[in-house]
Amino acid sequence: MDTRQWRDTIAAAQDGDRRALDELVEGWLPLVYNIVGRALNGHADVDDVVQETMLRAVGNLGSLRDPDSFRSWLVAIAMRQIRDRARRRTSAPLDESAAREAADFAELTVLRLQLEGQRREVAEAVRWLDDEDRQLLSLWWLEVAGELTRRELAAAVGISRQHAAVRVQRMKERLETSRGIVRALDGACPDLRELTARWNGRPDSVWRKRLARHIRGCGYCGDTRESVVPAERLLVGIALVPVPVGFTLSLALGSKTAAAATVASVSWSAKVLGALTQPVVAATAGATIVAGGAYVVTQQPDTPAPRVAVSPTAAGTHRPPSLLATPPPSPSPSPSPSVIPAKTLLYGSVVDTVDRAPDPDTPPAALPHRPETGISSTGGAHAVLNHRGDAVTLTGEGYVLVRWQISPQYRPGSLVPPSWTGLEGKLFHVASGGGRRMDDPVSATDSSATGMGSSATGYAVLPAGTQQMWQNEYFYLDGSVTVTVNERGADYGLSVFPTTWDAAEKDITTGPAQGAERYGLVRDTGQDDTPVPQYVTRSTPADPATVAQKSRV
């Protein structure tokens, strides 16, 4: 459901529409469950805090003046309930037996999303964080995945964006320390086994410090043979943990005001969570509604456990399953001339995917010169697209330059690439230039600093299978198409220029000897097997961000 539809649904729920309220609760319950579950690491109080959050949201929905702020408003309510629960814990004895019987949220994350390798390591490291860090991480995790903005994170915590940046950086440092502990405990260091002989197996701050001190001074535990991927790269693409089987959410408001009770004491229709259009829901559970306004999540029969496609550069979780990366097909022998399809059938059959950067000193192949009568643009000679939804329509026969400006220093996270919609005719991805790929180092003193970010600013992370863009990307259009910025997580902008073959050829052949960081790359074969861009379609969807990554045109 897009922003406009959610706005309409919220407005209808405020007016007492029972179906709209039903959709709100079903659509946003998984987000709240994941925030609370991760902040409390699955403590027995999770169900109560989630229920109280949804109860307060439904009961106070009429006070929400701006439907566009619903998500940040709901997240802020959840964080207040988490903090209230923490204050209650300090004034009342903690039921340790109930805590031990509760489902460990780190374990749920690993098992339900079938995480492996360093992704599993990050999920398990959460156990070692203090309550305050876990609360912040529950929001930052969703920010990296594109579910929240930095502004919403800061508002939920009740601090400025600048202060939030400092808090997040400190939390990330402690998370990396905890990752090292998880990695070391999986190892075979004899000294570490001796040290942990007296450990009860439950992570806490005292043992975190002891183990971190051991790791710093241990050549065995500190020897990381595997390249350690930054946490933000690993978190991108990890879906929300499904609401568990047996979870019950009662929305009866009891003694609330008459107006609030009227809104909440509806006869909830039976719907299936797994069939929701809200893309963040990663669940195969169903919602069974019982008398009194209670959701009981039950497992549907014969439904296999969810499998989530993930990789170190996976996409934000707001993408439908069709956008998950599909491995390229294995090469097959060339067909005999008698079965070669007509050239007109080749168009769109070759889709550009992840590729390695060529040697910077390798000059490009010759760029074929296609006919060019000129391109007209609704954005003029230089269209600047900086915000989600900004678009420009291009028409004609000739070359188009798309220049990237990625700004992780303003907002890092998962990068939702632009899409090409309403294509009429043909569109090819012919060359890449600008002197560098966006993953090239941009700092002589910091090898980790690239056009996609650095350890200091955070990273912009591409969906799995998405080709790494260069600063200048060249396309050839014979027809009409609209390009739209789908910015949601990482901050980026595009400049879109009608250009010429001469300008493209000059750009890509300007190599290191002329002051650029690298030569460009030619992708054009001069034929219909030249790759088409990713994220291109002939349809005109209401939300361009839903265009499939693997193009079929």
C-alpha positions in Angstrom: 0.0 0.0 0.0 1.5 3.3 -1.0 1.6 6.5 1.1 -1.6 8.0 -0.4 -3.5 4.8 0.3 -2.2 4.6 3.9 -3.3 8.3 4.3 -6.8 7.5 3.1 -6.9 4.4 5.3 -5.9 6.4 8.4 -8.4 9.1 7.7 -11.2 6.5 7.2 -10.2 4.8 10.5 -10.4 8.1 12.3 -13.9 8.5 10.9 -14.9 5.2 12.4 -14.5 2.9 9.4 -14.1 -0.6 10.9 -12.4 -2.1 7.9 -9.8 0.7 7.7 -9.0 0.3 11.4 -8.6 -3.5 10.8 -6.1 -2.8 8.0 -4.1 -0.4 10.1 -3.8 -2.9 13.0 -2.9 -5.8 10.7 -0.5 -3.7 8.6 1.5 -2.1 11.4 1.5 -4.9 14.0 4.6 -6.6 12.6 6.6 -3.3 12.7 5.7 -2.7 16.3 6.3 -6.3 17.2 9.8 -6.2 15.8 10.7 -2.9 17.5 9.5 -4.1 20.9 10.8 -7.6 20.5 14.3 -6.5 19.5 14.4 -3.8 22.2 13.5 -6.3 24.9 15.2 -9.3 23.3 12.0 -11.4 23.5 11.4 -10.9 27.2 8.1 -12.1 28.5 6.9 -8.5 28.6 7.0 -8.2 24.8 3.4 -9.2 24.3 2.2 -6.8 26.9 4.2 -3.9 25.5 3.1 -4.6 22.0 -0.6 -4.8 23.1 -0.3 -1.6 25.1 1.3 0.2 22.2 -1.5 -0.8 19.7 -4.1 -0.1 22.4 -2.9 3.4 22.9 -2.5 4.0 19.1 -6.1 2.9 18.4 -7.5 4.8 21.4 -5.7 8.0 20.5 -6.0 7.8 16.7 -8.5 10.7 16.7 -5.8 13.0 18.1 -3.5 12.4 15.1 -3.7 15.6 13.0 -1.4 14.6 10.1 -1.9 11.1 8.7 1.5 11.4 7.0 3.1 11.3 10.4 1.3 8.1 11.5 4.4 5.8 11.3 6.7 8.1 13.4 3.8 8.7 15.8 3.2 4.9 16.2 7.0 4.3 16.7 7.2 7.0 19.3 4.3 5.4 21.2 6.1 2.1 21.1 9.3 3.6 22.5 7.4 5.3 25.3 5.9 2.0 26.3 9.4 0.3 26.2 10.8 3.1 28.4 7.8 2.9 30.8 8.3 -0.9 31.1 12.0 -0.3 31.9 11.1 2.2 34.7 8.6 -0.4 36.1 11.4 -3.0 36.1 13.6 -0.8 38.4 10.8 -0.4 40.9 9.6 -4.1 40.9 11.4 -7.4 41.3 12.2 -9.0 38.0 10.6 -12.4 37.3 13.7 -14.2 36.0 11.9 -17.4 35.5 9.5 -15.7 33.1 12.3 -14.1 31.3 14.1 -17.4 30.8 10.9 -19.0 29.5 10.3 -16.2 26.9 11.5 -16.7 23.4 14.9 -15.1 22.8 14.4 -12.6 20.0 17.9 -13.0 18.6 17.2 -16.7 18.3 13.8 -16.0 16.7 15.5 -13.7 14.2 18.1 -16.4 13.3 15.7 -19.3 13.0 12.7 -17.6 11.4 14.7 -15.7 8.9 17.2 -18.5 8.4 20.2 -16.2 8.8 23.7 -17.5 8.3 27.3 -16.3 8.6 27.8 -12.7 9.6 24.1 -11.9 9.5 23.6 -14.6 12.2 26.5 -13.1 14.1 24.9 -9.6 14.1 21.5 -10.9 15.3 23.2 -12.9 18.1 25.4 -10.0 19.1 22.3 -8.0 20.1 22.1 -10.2 23.2 25.2 -8.6 24.5 24.0 -5.0 24.3 22.6 -3.1 27.3 18.9 -2.2 27.3 19.5 1.4 26.1 21.6 0.2 23.2 19.1 -2.5 22.3 16.3 0.1 22.2 18.3 2.3 19.8 19.4 -0.7 17.7 15.7 -1.8 17.3 15.2 1.6 15.5 18.5 1.8 13.7 18.0 -1.8 12.3 14.8 -0.5 10.7 16.4 2.7 9.5 19.1 0.7 7.7 16.4 -1.5 6.1 14.6 1.6 4.8 11.6 1.2 7.2 12.4 4.4 9.2 14.1 7.6 8.4 16.8 9.2 10.7 14.3 11.9 11.5 11.8 9.3 12.7 14.5 7.5 14.7 15.5 10.8 16.5 11.9 11.7 17.2 11.2 8.3 18.7 14.2 8.5 21.0 13.3 12.2 21.8 16.7 13.7 20.7 18.0 15.8 17.9 19.3 14.3 14.6 22.8 15.4 15.5 22.6 13.7 18.9 21.1 10.6 17.3 24.1 10.3 15.0 26.4 10.3 18.0 24.3 7.8 19.9 24.0 5.5 16.9 27.8 5.6 16.3 28.5 4.6 19.9 25.9 1.8 19.8 27.5 0.5 16.6 30.9 0.4 18.3 29.5 -1.7 21.1 27.7 -3.9 18.6 31.0 -4.5 16.8 32.6 -5.5 20.1 29.7 -7.9 20.7 30.1 -9.4 17.2 33.7 -10.1 18.1 32.5 -11.9 21.2 30.0 -14.0 19.3 32.8 -14.9 16.8 35.2 -15.8 19.5 32.8 -18.0 21.4 32.3 -19.9 18.1 36.0 -20.5 18.0 38.3 -23.0 19.7 40.6 -20.8 21.8 41.7 -22.9 24.8 42.3 -19.8 27.0 38.7 -18.5 26.2 37.3 -21.9 27.2 39.1 -21.7 30.5 37.9 -18.1 31.1 34.3 -18.9 30.4 34.3 -22.1 32.6 32.6 -20.1 35.3 30.2 -18.2 33.0 26.5 -19.1 33.3 25.9 -18.6 29.6 23.7 -15.5 29.9 25.2 -12.4 28.3 25.6 -9.4 30.5 27.7 -6.2 30.7 30.3 -7.7 33.1 31.1 -10.6 30.9 31.0 -8.5 27.8 33.9 -6.4 29.3 35.8 -9.5 30.4 35.5 -11.2 27.0 36.3 -8.0 25.1 39.4 -7.6 27.2 40.5 -11.1 26.4 39.9 -10.8 22.7 41.9 -7.6 22.5 44.9 -9.3 24.0 44.5 -12.7 22.3 46.2 -13.5 19.0 43.9 -16.4 18.4 40.5 -14.7 19.0 41.6 -11.4 17.5 42.7 -13.0 14.3 39.8 -12.4 11.9 40.5 -14.4 8.8 37.2 -13.6 7.2 36.6 -10.1 6.0 34.2 -8.4 8.5 31.3 -6.8 6.7 29.9 -3.6 8.3 26.7 -4.3 10.2 24.7 -1.9 8.1 25.5 -3.8 5.0 24.4 -7.0 6.7 21.1 -5.7 8.1 19.9 -4.4 4.8 17.4 -6.9 3.4 16.7 -8.8 6.6 12.9 -8.9 6.7 10.8 -8.3 9.8 10.5 -11.3 12.1 7.1 -12.8 11.6 4.6 -12.4 14.4 4.8 -15.7 16.3 2.3 -18.5 16.3 -0.1 -18.0 19.2 0.5 -14.3 19.6 -2.7 -12.7 20.9 -3.5 -9.0 20.6 -6.6 -7.8 22.5 -7.9 -4.4 21.4 -10.9 -4.0 23.7 -10.6 -0.5 25.1 -12.8 -1.1 28.2 -13.4 2.2 30.0 -12.0 4.5 27.3 -14.1 7.4 26.0 -17.3 6.6 24.1 -15.7 7.8 20.9 -12.6 5.7 21.3 -14.6 2.7 22.4 -16.8 3.0 19.3 -13.8 2.9 17.1 -12.1 0.0 18.8 -14.9 -2.3 19.8 -15.5 -3.3 16.2 -16.3 -6.8 15.0 -13.0 -7.7 13.5 -13.2 -9.6 10.3 -11.0 -12.7 9.8 -8.0 -11.9 7.6 -4.8 -13.6 6.8 -1.6 -11.8 7.7 0.4 -13.6 5.1 -1.9 -12.1 2.3 -1.4 -8.5 3.3 -0.3 -6.0 0.7 1.9 -4.3 3.3 5.3 -5.4 1.9 7.1 -5.2 5.3 5.1 -8.2 6.6 7.3 -11.3 6.3 4.9 -13.8 7.8 3.2 -17.1 6.8 0.9 -16.9 9.8 -2.8 -16.2 9.7 -4.9 -13.9 11.8 -7.9 -15.6 13.5 -10.3 -13.1 15.2 -12.2 -14.1 18.3 -14.9 -12.4 20.2 -14.0 -9.3 22.2 -11.7 -7.8 19.6 -8.6 -10.1 19.9 -6.1 -11.1 17.2 -4.8 -14.6 17.6 -2.0 -15.4 15.2 -2.2 -19.1 14.1 -0.1 -21.1 11.7 -1.8 -21.9 8.5 -1.8 -25.7 7.5 0.8 -27.0 5.1 2.6 -23.7 5.0 6.4 -24.0 4.7 8.7 -22.0 6.9 9.5 -18.6 5.2 12.8 -18.4 3.3 14.3 -15.0 2.8 16.9 -14.4 0.2 19.7 -12.3 1.7 23.2 -11.3 0.9 25.7 -8.7 2.2 24.0 -6.1 -0.1 20.4 -7.1 0.1 17.5 -4.8 -0.5 15.3 -2.9 1.9 12.4 -4.9 3.2 9.8 -2.8 1.5 10.4 -4.7 -1.8 8.0 -7.4 -3.0 9.5 -10.9 -3.3 9.8 -10.4 -7.1 12.5 -7.8 -6.4 14.8 -10.2 -4.6 17.9 -11.1 -6.5 17.7 -14.1 -8.8 21.0 -15.8 -9.6 22.1 -15.4 -13.2 21.4 -18.5 -15.3 24.3 -20.9 -16.0 25.9 -20.4 -19.3 24.5 -22.7 -22.0 26.0 -23.7 -25.3 25.2 -21.4 -28.2 22.3 -22.7 -30.3 22.8 -23.8 -33.8 22.0 -21.2 -36.5 18.8 -23.1 -37.3 17.3 -22.3 -33.8 18.7 -18.7 -33.3 15.6 -16.5 -32.6 14.9 -13.5 -34.7 16.8 -10.4 -33.6 13.6 -8.6 -32.6 13.1 -11.3 -29.9 16.5 -10.6 -28.4 15.6 -7.2 -27.1 15.3 -7.2 -23.3 16.6 -10.8 -23.0 20.0 -9.6 -21.6 19.7 -7.9 -18.2 22.7 -6.1 -16.6 23.6 -7.5 -13.2 26.4 -7.2 -10.7 29.8 -6.7 -12.5 33.3 -6.3 -11.3 35.1 -3.0 -11.8 37.6 -3.2 -14.7 41.2 -2.2 -14.3 41.3 1.6 -14.1 44.0 1.8 -16.7 42.2 -0.3 -19.2 40.8 1.8 -22.1 37.2 1.0 -23.0 36.0 -0.7 -26.2 34.7 1.4 -29.0 31.3 2.9 -28.3 28.9 2.1 -31.3 27.4 5.2 -32.8 23.6 4.8 -32.8 21.2 7.2 -34.7 20.4 10.4 -32.8 17.8 12.9 -33.8 17.6 14.3 -30.3 15.9 13.8 -26.9 13.3 16.1 -25.4 12.9 16.1 -21.6 10.0 17.4 -19.4 12.7 18.6 -17.1 14.6 20.6 -19.6 18.2 20.4 -20.5 19.2 19.6 -16.9 16.6 17.9 -14.7 17.5 17.6 -11.0 15.7 14.8 -9.1 16.4 15.0 -5.4 13.3 13.6 -3.6 11.2 10.5 -3.7 8.7 10.7 -6.5 10.6 13.3 -8.5 10.4 12.2 -12.2 11.2 13.3 -15.7 9.9 11.9 -19.0 12.3 11.5 -21.9 11.1 11.2 -25.6 13.0 10.9 -28.8 16.0 9.1 -30.3 19.4 9.6 -28.8 21.6 9.5 -25.7 20.7 10.3 -22.1 23.1 10.9 -19.2 22.1 10.0 -15.6 24.5 11.5 -13.1 24.5 10.1 -9.6 25.0 12.0 -6.3 24.8 9.7 -3.3 24.8 11.3 0.2 25.2 8.8 3.0 26.5 11.6 5.2 23.0 12.9 5.3 21.1 9.6 5.5 22.8 6.2 5.1 20.9 2.9 4.6 19.5 0.8 1.9 19.4 2.5 -1.5 16.2 2.1 -3.4 17.2 2.6 -7.1 15.3 4.7 -9.6 13.0 3.0 -12.0 12.1 3.4 -15.7 8.4 3.2 -16.3 5.9 3.5 -19.2 8.6 2.5 -21.8 7.5 2.8 -25.4 10.1 1.7 -27.9 13.6 0.6 -26.8 16.0 1.6 -24.0 19.6 0.4 -23.7 22.3 0.9 -21.1 25.2 1.7 -23.3 28.2 3.0 -21.2 29.4 4.1 -17.8 31.8 6.9 -17.0 32.4 10.0 -14.9 35.9 8.9 -13.9 34.8 6.4 -11.2 32.4 3.7 -10.0 30.6 4.6 -6.8 32.4 1.9 -4.9 35.8 3.3 -5.8 37.8 4.8 -2.9 37.4 8.6 -2.7 39.9 9.3 0.1 43.6 8.7 0.0 43.8 8.5 3.8 40.7 6.3 4.4 40.6 3.2 2.2 37.1 2.5 3.5 35.7 5.8 2.2 33.9 5.3 -1.1 31.2 7.0 -3.1 28.8 4.8 -1.1 30.0 6.0 2.3 32.5 5.3 5.0 32.7 3.8 8.5 32.4 7.4 9.8 29.3 8.5 7.8 27.6 5.1 7.3 27.0 3.4 3.9 24.5 3.5 1.1 23.8 -0.1 0.4 22.4 -1.5 -2.9 19.8 -4.3 -3.1 21.2 -7.8 -3.9 22.0 -8.3 -7.5 21.9 -4.6 -8.4 24.6 -3.4 -10.7 27.0 -1.0 -9.1 26.5 2.4 -10.7 29.2 4.7 -12.0 29.1 8.5 -11.4 27.8 8.9 -15.0 25.6 6.3 -16.6 24.7 6.6 -20.3 21.6 5.2 -21.9 20.2 5.2 -25.5 16.5 5.7 -26.0 14.4 5.2 -29.1 10.9 6.0 -27.9 9.7 7.4 -24.6 10.2 6.5 -20.9 9.9 8.1 -17.5 12.6 7.9 -14.9 11.6 8.3 -11.2 13.6 8.6 -8.0 12.5 6.1 -5.4 14.6 7.4 -2.5 13.5 5.9 0.8 16.5 4.8 2.8 19.9 6.2 1.7 19.9 9.8 0.4 20.6 10.3 -3.3 19.8 12.6 -6.2 20.0 12.3 -10.0 20.7 14.8 -12.7 19.3 13.7 -16.0 20.6 15.3 -19.2 19.8 14.7 -22.9 23.3 14.3 -24.3 25.2 13.1 -27.4 27.4 10.2 -28.6 30.3 12.6 -28.8 29.9 13.7 -25.1 29.6 10.1 -23.9 32.6 8.9 -26.0 34.7 11.8 -24.6 33.7 11.0 -21.0 34.5 7.3 -21.0 37.8 7.7 -22.8 39.1 10.2 -20.3 41.3 7.9 -18.3 43.7 8.2 -15.3 46.4 9.9 -17.5 44.0 12.8 -18.1 43.2 13.2 -14.4 40.2 10.9 -13.9 40.4 8.0 -11.5 39.6 5.4 -14.2 38.6 4.9 -17.8 34.9 4.3 -18.5 33.2 1.2 -19.6 31.3 0.4 -22.9 28.3 -1.9 -22.6 26.9 -1.3 -26.1 27.4 -4.1 -28.6 25.5 -2.1 -31.3 22.9 -4.8 -31.4 19.7 -5.7 -29.6 21.7 -7.8 -27.1 23.0 -4.6 -25.5 21.8 -4.7 -21.9 18.6 -3.0 -20.9 18.7 -1.1 -17.5 17.5 -2.8 -14.4 14.2 -1.7 -12.9 12.5 -0.9 -16.3 9.0 -1.7 -17.3 6.5 -0.9 -20.0 3.7 -0.5 -17.4 3.0 2.6 -15.3 2.5 1.3 -11.7 1.1 3.6 -9.1 4.3 3.2 -7.1 7.4 3.2 -9.3 9.4 1.6 -6.4 7.6 -1.7 -7.0 9.1 -2.2 -10.5 11.0 -5.5 -10.6 14.7 -5.4 -10.6 15.1 -7.9 -13.4 13.6 -6.2 -16.4 11.4 -7.9 -18.9 10.7 -5.6 -21.8 
